[in-house]
């Protein structure tokens, strides 16, 4: 049996040996004995597959064996299963699931949290949070009081996304550097007057994108930046014609929905994107199969974000891991994708 390319998982070992993943876990942890009623022939078959594939157990998983319930909670302040075209959470949850398999733990979604003032609450009278050994917290906006309460209690958790609350462990995305790089490319293409379309400035990731766009505009002298707080529904022909009349030749959109709407309205006006108006976006586009163009964009590593967040929580839970403070907060780089919606302006403005 040839070893498979890439990282072999416990699930693959189970499939090759014809057993359940639970049996593989027991064999790896040295618990395949009379008490667990696993026949010697089954244990030997699993051990043979492990040897032939070159599987190496995750070191953190070995150390976590026997710690707590091996259950990790996942809580989202916003719905985790959106029905819209853009889906932020699917790749994120895929990364979390893959890392959970490596750690040998189960995931528990906390879905019964009450909604107050339009937002979910993690800490409430009927919270089942303590069923989990620790918890991943997801959401654009998180409740600072709840984060502080979890810290005071000493409950292990990791925020997915950068947080301003002191001492909160997180794995986030470096939106400041990424947005600055992408905006810098717009400036390098010859655009001297940009419009930034953004949502309400609340939540660290939203603020970080704004800071990055401003930094990118500061990369050259004489750059003008027109900021507008609008969602996709407020992007109209009047808005775009007004921006163009004011000298704007490129739009930086915060969300994929905004970028899609700008393209739809611009092409509806008979404009060519990017010859008449360049459009870049600080997010991945909608799902494959869309009729939208290949946007010049920022690509956040969301699957890796999910995996790294759970890996950090695993280290926090690991009694043998002396985790330095500097490693409790991490920012991941975002990739800039060239796309086809950025070009030099047809009539460059004088700086």
C-alpha positions in Angstrom: 0.0 0.0 0.0 1.6 3.3 -1.1 1.6 6.2 1.2 -0.8 9.0 0.0 0.5 12.3 -1.1 0.2 15.1 1.4 -0.8 14.9 5.1 -2.6 11.6 5.9 -5.5 12.0 8.3 -7.1 9.7 10.8 -10.2 9.5 8.6 -8.1 8.2 5.7 -6.5 5.7 8.0 -9.9 4.5 9.0 -11.1 4.2 5.4 -8.0 2.2 4.4 -8.2 -0.2 7.4 -12.0 -0.6 7.1 -12.7 0.6 10.6 -14.2 3.6 12.3 -12.2 6.7 13.2 -12.9 6.0 16.8 -11.0 2.7 16.5 -8.1 4.4 14.9 -8.0 6.9 17.7 -7.9 4.2 20.3 -5.1 2.4 18.6 -3.0 5.6 18.3 -3.6 6.3 22.0 -2.6 2.8 23.0 -6.1 2.0 24.3 -6.9 -0.9 21.9 -7.1 -3.6 24.6 -9.4 -6.0 26.2 -11.3 -3.2 27.9 -12.2 -1.6 24.6 -12.9 -5.0 23.0 -10.9 -4.3 19.9 -9.6 -7.6 18.5 -5.9 -8.0 18.1 -6.3 -8.7 14.3 -8.1 -5.3 13.9 -5.5 -3.4 15.9 -2.7 -5.1 13.8 -4.5 -4.1 10.6 -4.8 -0.4 11.7 -1.1 -0.4 12.8 -0.1 -1.8 9.5 -2.0 0.9 7.6 -0.4 3.6 9.9 3.1 2.2 9.1 2.5 1.9 5.4 1.1 5.4 5.0 3.7 7.1 7.2 1.1 8.7 9.3 2.4 10.8 12.2 0.0 11.7 14.9 -0.4 15.4 15.7 1.8 16.2 18.7 -0.8 18.4 20.3 -3.4 15.6 19.9 -1.2 13.1 21.7 -0.7 15.5 24.6 -4.4 16.3 24.7 -5.4 12.7 25.0 -7.4 12.3 28.2 -7.7 16.0 28.8 -11.4 17.1 29.3 -14.2 15.9 27.1 -12.3 16.4 23.8 -15.2 18.7 22.8 -14.5 22.2 21.4 -17.3 24.7 21.1 -18.0 27.0 18.1 -20.1 30.1 18.7 -20.9 32.7 16.0 -22.3 36.1 16.8 -23.8 36.2 13.3 -25.5 33.3 11.4 -22.9 30.8 10.3 -24.9 29.4 7.4 -25.8 32.4 5.1 -27.9 31.9 2.0 -26.4 34.8 0.0 -24.0 34.5 -2.8 -20.9 35.3 -0.7 -20.2 32.8 2.0 -17.6 33.8 4.6 -18.1 31.0 7.0 -17.9 27.8 4.8 -14.1 27.9 4.2 -13.6 29.0 7.8 -15.6 26.1 9.2 -13.8 23.7 6.8 -10.5 24.7 8.3 -11.8 24.2 11.8 -13.2 20.8 10.9 -9.9 19.7 9.4 -7.9 20.7 12.4 -10.5 19.1 14.8 -9.8 15.9 13.1 -6.1 16.3 13.5 -6.6 17.0 17.2 -9.0 14.2 17.6 -11.7 16.4 19.1 -15.4 16.9 18.4 -17.1 20.2 17.5 -20.2 21.5 19.3 -22.1 24.4 17.6 -23.8 26.6 20.1 -27.0 27.5 18.3 -29.5 28.1 21.1 -28.1 31.5 22.1 -30.8 34.2 22.5 -30.8 37.2 20.3 -30.8 40.6 22.1 -30.7 43.9 20.4 -30.2 42.1 17.1 -27.2 40.1 18.3 -26.6 36.7 19.7 -25.5 36.4 23.4 -23.0 33.7 24.4 -23.4 34.0 28.1 -27.0 33.5 29.3 -29.0 31.5 31.8 -29.3 28.4 29.8 -25.8 28.4 28.2 -24.3 25.0 27.6 -20.8 26.5 27.1 -19.3 24.4 30.0 -20.0 21.2 28.0 -17.0 22.2 25.9 -13.3 22.2 27.0 -12.9 25.5 25.2 -14.6 27.6 22.5 -13.9 29.4 19.2 -15.7 32.7 18.9 -16.6 33.9 15.4 -18.1 37.2 14.3 -17.4 40.6 12.8 -18.6 42.2 16.1 -18.1 40.6 19.4 -19.3 41.6 22.8 -16.4 43.0 24.8 -18.1 42.4 28.1 -18.6 38.7 27.3 -14.9 38.4 26.3 -13.9 40.1 29.6 -16.2 37.7 31.5 -14.7 34.7 29.9 -11.2 35.9 30.7 -12.1 36.6 34.3 -13.5 33.1 34.7 -10.5 31.5 33.0 -12.5 29.7 30.4 -10.3 28.8 27.4 -11.3 30.5 24.2 -9.9 32.0 21.0 -11.4 34.8 19.0 -11.3 34.3 15.3 -10.3 37.7 14.1 -8.3 40.5 15.7 -9.7 42.0 18.9 -8.9 45.2 20.7 -9.9 43.7 24.1 -6.7 43.4 26.2 -5.4 39.9 26.7 -7.9 38.2 24.4 -6.1 35.4 22.4 -6.9 35.6 18.6 -5.9 34.6 15.2 -6.8 37.3 12.7 -6.2 38.6 9.2 -3.8 41.4 8.5 -6.3 43.5 6.6 -4.3 46.7 7.2 -1.3 45.5 5.2 -3.4 43.7 2.6 -5.7 46.6 1.9 -2.7 49.0 1.8 -1.0 46.7 -0.8 -4.1 46.4 -3.0 -4.8 50.2 -2.8 -1.2 50.9 -3.5 -1.5 48.9 -6.8 -4.5 51.1 -7.7 -2.3 54.2 -7.2 0.6 52.6 -9.1 -1.8 52.1 -12.0 -2.1 55.9 -12.3 -5.3 56.6 -10.4 -5.2 59.8 -8.4 -8.8 60.0 -7.2 -10.3 56.9 -5.6 -13.6 56.2 -3.9 -13.8 53.8 -1.0 -17.2 52.2 -0.4 -17.5 50.8 3.1 -20.0 49.7 5.6 -20.6 51.1 9.1 -17.3 51.4 10.9 -17.8 49.0 13.8 -15.7 45.9 14.3 -12.0 45.6 14.1 -11.8 44.0 10.7 -13.9 46.9 9.2 -11.7 49.5 10.8 -8.5 47.7 9.7 -9.6 47.7 6.1 -10.2 51.5 6.3 -6.8 52.0 7.8 -5.2 50.0 5.0 -7.0 51.9 2.2 -5.8 55.2 3.8 -2.3 53.9 4.1 -2.3 52.8 0.4 -3.4 56.2 -0.7 -0.6 57.8 1.3 1.9 55.8 -0.7 2.1 58.6 -3.3 1.6 62.4 -3.0 -1.6 64.1 -4.2 -3.9 61.1 -4.0 -7.6 62.0 -3.2 -9.8 59.6 -1.4 -13.6 59.9 -1.3 -15.1 57.7 1.4 -18.8 56.7 1.3 -20.7 54.6 3.9 -23.1 52.6 1.7 -24.3 49.1 1.4 -24.8 47.5 -2.0 -28.5 48.6 -2.1 -27.4 52.3 -1.9 -25.1 52.0 -4.9 -27.1 53.6 -7.7 -26.5 55.2 -11.1 -26.7 58.6 -9.5 -24.0 57.7 -7.0 -21.5 56.4 -9.6 -22.1 59.2 -12.1 -21.6 61.7 -9.3 -18.3 60.1 -8.3 -17.1 60.1 -11.9 -18.2 63.7 -12.4 -16.0 64.5 -9.4 -13.0 62.9 -10.9 -13.1 59.4 -9.4 -11.5 56.8 -11.7 -11.3 53.8 -9.4 -13.6 52.3 -6.7 -12.3 50.3 -3.8 -15.2 48.2 -2.4 -15.1 46.7 1.1 -17.4 43.8 0.3 -18.0 41.5 -2.7 -21.6 42.5 -2.7 -20.6 46.2 -3.1 -18.2 45.4 -5.9 -20.8 43.3 -7.8 -23.3 46.1 -7.5 -20.8 48.7 -8.8 -20.0 46.5 -11.8 -23.8 45.9 -12.5 -24.6 49.6 -12.3 -21.5 50.7 -14.3 -22.1 48.2 -17.1 -25.8 49.2 -17.1 -24.7 52.8 -17.8 -22.7 51.5 -20.8 -19.3 51.9 -19.1 -16.5 49.6 -19.6 -14.8 48.1 -16.5 -11.9 48.8 -16.1 -11.4 51.2 -19.0 -14.0 53.7 -17.8 -13.9 52.8 -14.1 -11.6 50.4 -12.3 -13.1 48.3 -9.4 -11.2 46.4 -6.8 -12.5 44.7 -3.7 -11.1 43.8 -0.3 -12.8 40.3 -0.2 -13.2 37.2 -2.3 -15.9 37.3 -5.0 -19.2 35.4 -4.9 -19.1 31.6 -5.5 -17.9 30.1 -8.7 -20.3 30.2 -11.6 -21.2 33.8 -11.2 -21.4 36.0 -14.3 -19.4 38.6 -12.6 -15.9 39.5 -13.8 -12.6 38.3 -12.3 -12.2 41.1 -9.8 -8.9 42.4 -8.8 -9.1 41.6 -5.1 -7.8 40.7 -1.7 -8.0 37.0 -0.8 -8.1 36.3 2.9 -6.9 32.8 3.8 -10.1 31.8 5.6 -9.6 28.1 5.7 -6.2 28.5 7.2 -7.7 31.1 9.6 -10.1 28.5 10.9 -7.4 25.8 11.3 -4.9 28.1 13.0 -7.5 29.4 15.4 -8.3 25.9 16.6 -4.6 25.0 16.7 -4.1 27.9 19.0 -7.0 26.8 21.2 -5.4 23.3 21.3 -2.2 24.8 22.6 -4.1 26.8 25.3 -5.8 23.6 26.4 -2.6 21.6 26.3 -1.2 21.4 29.9 2.3 20.6 28.5 2.5 23.6 26.2 4.1 26.7 27.7 2.5 29.2 25.3 4.4 32.5 25.2 2.2 35.7 25.3 3.6 36.8 21.9 2.1 33.6 20.3 -1.4 34.1 21.7 -2.1 36.7 19.0 -1.4 36.1 15.4 -2.2 37.9 12.1 -2.2 36.0 8.8 -1.2 37.7 5.5 -3.8 38.2 2.8 -3.0 37.5 -0.9 -3.6 40.1 -3.6 -5.1 38.6 -6.7 -4.5 40.4 -10.0 -7.9 39.9 -11.6 -9.1 41.9 -14.6 -10.9 44.9 -13.2 -7.9 47.2 -12.6 -6.3 49.2 -15.4 -4.8 52.6 -16.0 -7.4 55.4 -16.2 -8.4 56.5 -19.7 -7.7 60.1 -18.8 -5.2 60.3 -15.9 -5.7 63.2 -13.6 -2.9 65.6 -12.7 -1.6 65.1 -9.2 
